[in-house]
Amino acid sequence: MSSADAPAHGPDDDAATAEVRRAEAALVARAVDGDPDAVAEIVRTLQDPLYRLALRMVGRPAEAEDATQEILIRAITRLATFRGEAKLLTWAYRIGVNYLINLSRRTPQELRQLSLEEFGAGLTDGLAAEDYRGPQAALLSSEVRLNCSQGMLQCLAREERVAFVLGQVFELGSAEAAWILDITPAAYRKRLERAKKRLGAFLSSACGVADPRAACRCSRRVEKAVALGRVDPAAPKYATHPVSPGGRTVLEAEEQMIRLHDVAAVLRGHPDYAAPQERMDAIAMLLRSGQFPLLT
């Protein structure tokens, strides 16, 4: 979408957000003028949402940490280009999406070109006859579910994946998501609909959480997932992942998912993951080092 096609106001511009937009513009101005407290506040505001975006796109926490660091540095060093055409987070999502779609490193599913059909067939291989009753049964069942839903997303092409994440996981409107992706709202809706159709068909046929008639149950995949190395009982990646202050825990996310009981809820049913503090501290040190001056 060219600048001539862009709306006169940002995609999320309304009376309710006007004051927030003014406050964000003032914060960015302070950061560009060299106020380290303003830079730190912007990093704190953006870090967890950008980490959750990266994690949904690359699938694994370690790779998401690397991507988040790169996106944050790009956003901070481009603050002087911020014109308030959208909310600060929306603007940062645009930078993040552009980075993640063009990321040269591919996920394991991308390398194997694993389709949703192949992924679904793998779920029935080694499915136990009964629920897992071993140590930490509830925790490991949650880990299987979270790991599995990440795997589903990786089976989508990146353009479809990010469209689904923005619209159905982050629940952004089509105008805002289209602005982030730099495409028209009509093109975005078509892309989102394709992703929803593909994931919906898969979940209805394979996932017992989405459809009780489907064969797979998270609690019956535990032993197989452990045997394949997809779940580490000693160090679950997702079920014990830190969450943002005041954010949803694994249990709260699962309760919400069960109440909603639809395709989007299954993919949305992750806790509100927090970006690892050690990595964020490293980013703060990099920004203070003077290696990444703000653009002027």
C-alpha positions, -999 to +999 in steps of 0.1 A: +000+000+000+015+033-010+015+064+012-012+078-011-035+049-003-029+052+034-058+066+055-055+102+066-055+091+102-040+060+118-059+026+118-067+029+155-075+066+155-106+074+176-116+097+205-108+071+231-072+068+220-065+105+213-050+112+247-029+080+246-016+090+212-006+125+225+011+109+255+030+085+233+041+113+210+055+132+240+072+101+253+088+094+219+099+130+216+117+127+250+134+095+239+146+110+206+160+140+227+181+115+246+161+109+278+172+074+289+141+070+312+118+076+282+138+050+262+135+025+290+097+031+293+093+025+256+112-008+258+091-019+288+059-011+269+069-029+238+090-059+250+063-084+260+038-078+231+067-080+206+080-112+223+046-128+221+044-119+184+079-133+177+071-165+197+040-171+176+059-166+144+091-186+151+077-212+175+105-215+200+114-192+230+152-190+222+146-179+187+118-155+198+143-139+223+167-133+195+140-119+172+126-097+199+161-082+206+165-073+169+130-059+166+133-037+197+167-023+186+152-015+152+122+001+167+142+022+192+167+033+166+139+044+143+119+064+169+127+096+151+107+084+122+076+079+144+049+103+132+020+092+154+002+076+124-008+047+146-004+038+183+032+031+193+027-006+197+009-008+163+039+010+148+063-014+165+043-044+153+048-032+117+085-032+122+084-066+139+062-082+112+084-070+085+114-085+102+097-118+110+083-124+076+117-118+060+136-137+085+161-159+067+162-186+094+134-211+090+115-230+117+118-269+118+083-272+102+093-247+075+125-267+068+105-299+065+077-281+046+053-299+070+016-295+061-013-294+085-024-327+071+009-343+078+010-327+113-025-341+120-015-375+109+014-374+133-009-367+162-026-401+160+007-420+158+014-433+193-017-419+209-022-437+242-054-455+250-058-437+283-049-403+298-014-399+312-014-404+349+023-400+356+041-373+375+030-337+368+002-350+345-017-317+344+015-297+337+027-320+310-007-321+293-007-283+292+028-284+277+016-308+250-013-285+242+008-253+241+036-270+221+010-285+196-007-252+190+026-236+183+033-264+158+000-258+140+008-222+134+042-231+120+025-252+093+010-221+078+028-199+053+043-169+071+019-145+055-011-165+066+004-172+100+009-135+108-026-126+095-041-152+118-020-141+148-028-104+144-066-110+138-075-141+158-048-143+185-042-106+192-077-097+181-068-066+161-093-051+136-088-055+099-078-019+093-051-020+120-038-054+109-038-043+073-018-012+082+008-033+101+011-056+070+011-027+045-017-042+025-053-032+019-080-042+044-097-063+017-064-082+010-059-087+047-094-102+052-089-126+023-055-137+038-071-141+072-100-161+059-077-186+042-058-191+074-090-195+095-104-220+070-073-241+070-068-241+107-105-246+113-107-277+091-076-291+108-087-285+144-122-299+137-108-331+124-078-336+147-081-317+179-102-330+208-100-296+225-117-279+195-141-308+187-148-336+212-154-359+183-118-357+172-094-384+182-064-365+197-063-356+234-034-337+249-033-360+280-029-390+256+000-375+237+022-369+267+043-401+266+048-399+228+057-362+229+083-369+256+097-399+236+100-377+205+118-350+225+091-324+219+083-321+256+110-321+283+094-332+316+123-316+335+121-282+317+087-275+300+092-245+277+056-231+276+037-243+307+062-229+331+072-198+310+071-165+330+041-143+323+037-106+323+027-089+356-010-092+359-012-113+328-030-146+323-015-177+337-016-211+319-046-221+340-065-189+333-058-191+296-071-227+295-102-218+314-109-190+290-102-213+260-127-239+274-154-212+279-150-199+243-145-234+228-138-223+192-109-225+168-095-191+176-096-198+214-075-229+210-048-210+192-052-180+215-051-201+247-015-194+257-007-174+288+005-138+285+042-147+281+068-122+293+100-115+275+129-130+295+142-103+318+179-112+313+176-106+276+157-073+281+185-062+305+210-070+278+190-049+253+190-020+278+228-022+281+232-022+244+210+009+240+230+026+267+263+017+251+260+043+223+263+016+196+227+023+185+221+060+184+185+072+177+180+083+141+177+120+135 
